Amino acid sequence: MIHLGVIGTNWISHQFVAAALETKKYDLTAVYSRKLESAQEFGSKYGDVEYAIDLETFFGIEHMDTVYIASPNSLHFEQAKQAILAKKNVIVEKPAFSNPAEMDEIIQLANQQKVFFFEAARNIHETSFKKIGDLMPLKNRIIGANFSYMKYSSRYDQVLDGQEPNIFSPHFSGGALMDLGVYLIYATIAWFGMPKESHYFAKKVATGVDGLGTAILRYDEFDVTLQAGKIGDSFLDSEIYFENGTLVLDGINAISKAEFHDRNRKETDIISLTVEENPMVEEALDFAEVILNPTDKDWGLKYEEWIELARNVNKVVTTLRKSAGIVFTADK
Ligand SMILES: NC(=O)c1ccc[n+]([C@@H]2O[C@H](COP(=O)([O-])OP(=O)(O)OC[C@H]3O[C@@H](n4cnc5c(N)ncnc54)[C@H](OP(=O)(O)O)[C@@H]3O)[C@@H](O)[C@H]2O)c1
């Protein structure tokens, strides 16, 4: 059994705890919040839970072995570092870190301390995502792709009101690319590998981060266009173009429908997919397998793959946002 502690008391932490409990491989041991009432309010529905309002006390809870971090992006690094130094495994919400320097330091520290670090990039752990990935080599050559994830954030209303909510703040490493674009980049690199060039054209909002933008990732034989945004909504499907047809996906962050339109056969194949009600169950299960089977070779290899992918995604996201002149406090 994994004894889980949680940092961050927003709805996403409830969703992860529900997923973790559903796997029957975790219990909720402790909750950290800046306010005792928030910690208690969060933990009250899960039974016997310890509470802490300072991180030293929280990381000192000995029987807690794994920490899920869902605080604003720029806080992940210091919190993960402190957790790892206390010999806890860390599951860090996407985007895990602000830049490659932070990513590299955490990976190195986790290896030294013999604990695991996971970036909670839930889409790559979904069965449907893996099934689409398995299809890639079966199709004819890829000639391009177009992925989109744009969802209006009510917190943009605060920006329009002259405020700086965390998710739109350069101090908290926010913006559309970091928040939603990261899912698209995960898919692109998982399916096609590292691009040889990356460019980002962003529409910035008053706080200095990107409200929406278009990224182009260039490969030897094709280009991938990505559209991410938090100041408008997109209803577009995502598509991968092959020499013999087009694969249409209803989303990249959570794929529930996929169709291949074969140009030669003039037919459409519906690809059957299974989707969990709670989209975080599959990642919670994957992380649990690694934590509970630390000497298993296959899980060890998968872990190394996720680390390499997390590192590459972080590199590309950083290149993209720098190409659009987006600077975070964490870069300085
Ligand atoms: N995987 C997914 O589907 C998904 C979905 C949503 C969000 N996320 C990720 O989850 C993380 C949190 O996102 P969010 O939208 O929930 O963020 P948020 O509302 O800005 O903050 C999350 C929690 O962090 C604490 N916090 C907020 N501001 C803080 C500050 N200034 N200093 C210290 N602690 C602060 C608060 O907990 P306390 O008040 O209890 O201290 C808050 O509940 C992000 O990395 C985001 O990308 C992932």
The ligand as an SDF file (V2000), in Angstrom:
LIG
                    3D

 48 52  0  0  0  0  0  0  0  0999 V2000
   -4.0260   16.9120  -14.5760 N   0  0  0  0  0  0  0  0  0  0  0  0
   -5.0460   17.7440  -14.7080 C   0  0  0  0  0  0  0  0  0  0  0  0
   -6.0540   17.4280  -15.3470 O   0  0  0  0  0  0  0  0  0  0  0  0
   -4.9790   19.0930  -14.0410 C   0  0  0  0  0  0  0  0  0  0  0  0
   -6.1260   19.8640  -13.9350 C   0  0  0  0  0  0  0  0  0  0  0  0
   -6.0450   21.0820  -13.2400 C   0  0  0  0  0  0  0  0  0  0  0  0
   -4.8350   21.5180  -12.7090 C   0  0  0  0  0  0  0  0  0  0  0  0
   -3.7160   20.7310  -12.8890 N   0  0  0  0  0  0  0  0  0  0  0  0
   -2.4270   21.1670  -12.3420 C   0  0  0  0  0  0  0  0  0  0  0  0
   -2.5370   21.2100  -10.9300 O   0  0  0  0  0  0  0  0  0  0  0  0
   -1.7380   22.2790  -10.4070 C   0  0  0  0  0  0  0  0  0  0  0  0
   -2.6270   23.1890   -9.5640 C   0  0  0  0  0  0  0  0  0  0  0  0
   -3.5380   23.8340  -10.4150 O   0  0  0  0  0  0  0  0  0  0  0  0
   -4.7440   24.7060   -9.7990 P   0  0  0  0  0  0  0  0  0  0  0  0
   -5.4510   25.3090  -10.9190 O   0  0  0  0  0  0  0  0  0  0  0  0
   -5.4950   23.8870   -8.8030 O   0  0  0  0  0  0  0  0  0  0  0  0
   -3.8840   25.8340   -9.0370 O   0  0  0  0  0  0  0  0  0  0  0  0
   -4.3040   26.8960   -7.9490 P   0  0  0  0  0  0  0  0  0  0  0  0
   -5.7770   26.8700   -7.7550 O   0  0  0  0  0  0  0  0  0  0  0  0
   -3.6790   28.1930   -8.2960 O   0  0  0  0  0  0  0  0  0  0  0  0
   -3.5890   26.3660   -6.6280 O   0  0  0  0  0  0  0  0  0  0  0  0
   -3.7190   25.0220   -6.1930 C   0  0  0  0  0  0  0  0  0  0  0  0
   -3.5160   24.9600   -4.6770 C   0  0  0  0  0  0  0  0  0  0  0  0
   -2.2230   25.4620   -4.3380 O   0  0  0  0  0  0  0  0  0  0  0  0
   -2.2950   26.2830   -3.1800 C   0  0  0  0  0  0  0  0  0  0  0  0
   -1.8940   27.6520   -3.5350 N   0  0  0  0  0  0  0  0  0  0  0  0
   -2.5610   28.5270   -4.3250 C   0  0  0  0  0  0  0  0  0  0  0  0
   -1.9050   29.7010   -4.3990 N   0  0  0  0  0  0  0  0  0  0  0  0
   -0.8120   29.5550   -3.6590 C   0  0  0  0  0  0  0  0  0  0  0  0
    0.2630   30.4370   -3.3240 C   0  0  0  0  0  0  0  0  0  0  0  0
    0.3030   31.6890   -3.7980 N   0  0  0  0  0  0  0  0  0  0  0  0
    1.2280   29.9760   -2.5210 N   0  0  0  0  0  0  0  0  0  0  0  0
    1.1830   28.7160   -2.0280 C   0  0  0  0  0  0  0  0  0  0  0  0
    0.1970   27.8390   -2.3020 N   0  0  0  0  0  0  0  0  0  0  0  0
   -0.7890   28.2540   -3.1070 C   0  0  0  0  0  0  0  0  0  0  0  0
   -3.7410   26.2490   -2.7130 C   0  0  0  0  0  0  0  0  0  0  0  0
   -3.8470   25.2650   -1.6940 O   0  0  0  0  0  0  0  0  0  0  0  0
   -3.9430   25.6980   -0.1510 P   0  0  0  0  0  0  0  0  0  0  0  0
   -4.7850   26.9470   -0.0890 O   0  0  0  0  0  0  0  0  0  0  0  0
   -4.6040   24.5330    0.4650 O   0  0  0  0  0  0  0  0  0  0  0  0
   -2.5480   25.9140    0.3550 O   0  0  0  0  0  0  0  0  0  0  0  0
   -4.5070   25.8150   -3.9220 C   0  0  0  0  0  0  0  0  0  0  0  0
   -5.6300   25.0330   -3.6350 O   0  0  0  0  0  0  0  0  0  0  0  0
   -1.1090   22.9770  -11.6220 C   0  0  0  0  0  0  0  0  0  0  0  0
    0.1820   22.4930  -11.8080 O   0  0  0  0  0  0  0  0  0  0  0  0
   -2.0230   22.5750  -12.7700 C   0  0  0  0  0  0  0  0  0  0  0  0
   -1.3710   22.5690  -14.0220 O   0  0  0  0  0  0  0  0  0  0  0  0
   -3.7860   19.5370  -13.5230 C   0  0  0  0  0  0  0  0  0  0  0  0
  1  2  1  0
  2  3  2  0
  2  4  1  0
  4  5  1  0
  4 48  2  0
  5  6  2  0
  6  7  1  0
  7  8  2  0
  8  9  1  0
  8 48  1  0
  9 10  1  0
  9 46  1  0
 10 11  1  0
 11 12  1  0
 11 44  1  0
 12 13  1  0
 13 14  1  0
 14 15  2  0
 14 16  1  0
 14 17  1  0
 17 18  1  0
 18 19  2  0
 18 20  1  0
 18 21  1  0
 21 22  1  0
 22 23  1  0
 23 24  1  0
 23 42  1  0
 24 25  1  0
 25 26  1  0
 25 36  1  0
 26 27  1  0
 26 35  1  0
 27 28  2  0
 28 29  1  0
 29 30  1  0
 29 35  2  0
 30 31  1  0
 30 32  2  0
 32 33  1  0
 33 34  2  0
 34 35  1  0
 36 37  1  0
 36 42  1  0
 37 38  1  0
 38 39  2  0
 38 40  1  0
 38 41  1  0
 42 43  1  0
 44 45  1  0
 44 46  1  0
 46 47  1  0
M  CHG  2   8   1  16  -1
M  END
$$$$
